[in-house]
Amino acid sequence: MLVSSGARGRHPVRTVAVALITNPVVLASAGGALFYLTGTAVPAVLESACRALGASVMPCALVSLGIVISARLRHHDGETFHRGRQAILFSGKLLIQPVIALAAMTALGVEEPWRSIGVLLSAMPTGTLAYAMSDSYKVAENDASFAVISSTLLSLPLLLLLAMFLQ
């Protein structure tokens, strides 16, 4: 429903399909699969360029996304985040999800340290992809930007407490 309202009159399935088909990750995966399926070796020049680019992408993306999110929170054009949504998100993501992960891994007989690692990973903050997707579809950008920053700050003490509990 949120995608539909942000798609400016286009059908939401079409909007998502076009976004997926033109996504650089999907295109790169298709290109890699093509090399693999045909058995063609990747030229050394292309491989070294891709390795260098791949090594620099994540740090650059995180820094630039942090700048965009912080700028959005400072100059939000009168829109604000919704406290009710944020409370549901924080309680679900940072509290309920680790409890569910612990219960599921215990029920499935997952051994230590894998169970603790799984629980800690489930308590990680909201990822920046949430903001990137909301910005891309122009839906709830303020909620997503606030969730990324706030959940990161709130997860720091929570992860410490959770790690001490799991020991």
Solvent accessible surface area in square Angstrom, and as a share of the most:
residue,aa,sasa,rsa
1,M,209,0.93
2,L,102,0.51
3,V,43,0.25
4,S,48,0.31
5,S,87,0.56
6,G,9,0.09
7,A,2,0.02
8,R,172,0.63
9,G,82,0.79
10,R,121,0.44
11,H,113,0.50
12,P,43,0.27
13,V,105,0.60
14,R,143,0.52
15,T,13,0.08
16,V,57,0.33
17,A,41,0.32
18,V,76,0.44
19,A,36,0.28
20,L,99,0.49
21,I,116,0.59
22,T,83,0.48
23,N,52,0.27
24,P,100,0.63
25,V,106,0.61
26,V,65,0.37
27,L,103,0.51
28,A,72,0.56
29,S,68,0.44
30,A,60,0.46
31,G,30,0.29
32,G,40,0.39
33,A,47,0.36
34,L,115,0.57
35,F,64,0.27
36,Y,179,0.68
37,L,141,0.70
38,T,87,0.50
39,G,66,0.63
40,T,77,0.45
41,A,85,0.66
42,V,60,0.35
43,P,74,0.46
44,A,81,0.63
45,V,124,0.71
46,L,79,0.39
47,E,67,0.30
48,S,69,0.45
49,A,56,0.44
50,C,72,0.43
51,R,167,0.61
52,A,67,0.52
53,L,116,0.58
54,G,48,0.46
55,A,79,0.61
56,S,49,0.32
57,V,74,0.43
58,M,117,0.52
59,P,77,0.49
60,C,84,0.50
61,A,45,0.35
62,L,86,0.43
63,V,98,0.56
64,S,57,0.37
65,L,32,0.16
66,G,37,0.36
67,I,109,0.55
68,V,69,0.40
69,I,4,0.02
70,S,38,0.25
71,A,40,0.31
72,R,53,0.19
73,L,52,0.26
74,R,168,0.61
75,H,133,0.59
76,H,62,0.28
77,D,134,0.69
78,G,69,0.66
79,E,97,0.44
80,T,88,0.51
81,F,52,0.22
82,H,93,0.42
83,R,196,0.71
84,G,49,0.47
85,R,111,0.40
86,Q,9,0.04
87,A,61,0.47
88,I,132,0.67
89,L,60,0.30
90,F,31,0.13
91,S,41,0.26
92,G,26,0.25
93,K,43,0.18
94,L,7,0.04
95,L,99,0.49
96,I,95,0.48
97,Q,75,0.33
98,P,6,0.04
99,V,100,0.58
100,I,108,0.55
101,A,16,0.12
102,L,52,0.26
103,A,62,0.48
104,A,46,0.36
105,M,35,0.16
106,T,74,0.43
107,A,89,0.69
108,L,143,0.71
109,G,52,0.50
110,V,46,0.26
111,E,130,0.59
112,E,86,0.38
113,P,79,0.50
114,W,166,0.58
115,R,56,0.20
116,S,17,0.11
117,I,74,0.38
118,G,17,0.16
119,V,1,0.00
120,L,47,0.24
121,L,108,0.54
122,S,13,0.08
123,A,0,0.00
124,M,82,0.36
125,P,34,0.22
126,T,18,0.10
127,G,43,0.41
128,T,40,0.23
129,L,126,0.63
130,A,42,0.33
131,Y,5,0.02
132,A,39,0.30
133,M,92,0.41
134,S,15,0.10
135,D,45,0.24
136,S,73,0.47
137,Y,24,0.09
138,K,101,0.43
139,V,17,0.10
140,A,37,0.29
141,E,18,0.08
142,N,7,0.03
143,D,13,0.07
144,A,13,0.10
145,S,0,0.00
146,F,52,0.22
147,A,4,0.03
148,V,10,0.06
149,I,58,0.30
150,S,14,0.09
151,S,0,0.00
152,T,55,0.32
153,L,114,0.57
154,L,87,0.43
155,S,1,0.01
156,L,109,0.54
157,P,75,0.47
158,L,35,0.17
159,L,33,0.17
160,L,114,0.56
161,L,105,0.52
162,L,27,0.13
163,A,37,0.29
164,M,112,0.50
165,F,139,0.58
166,L,31,0.16
167,Q,192,0.85
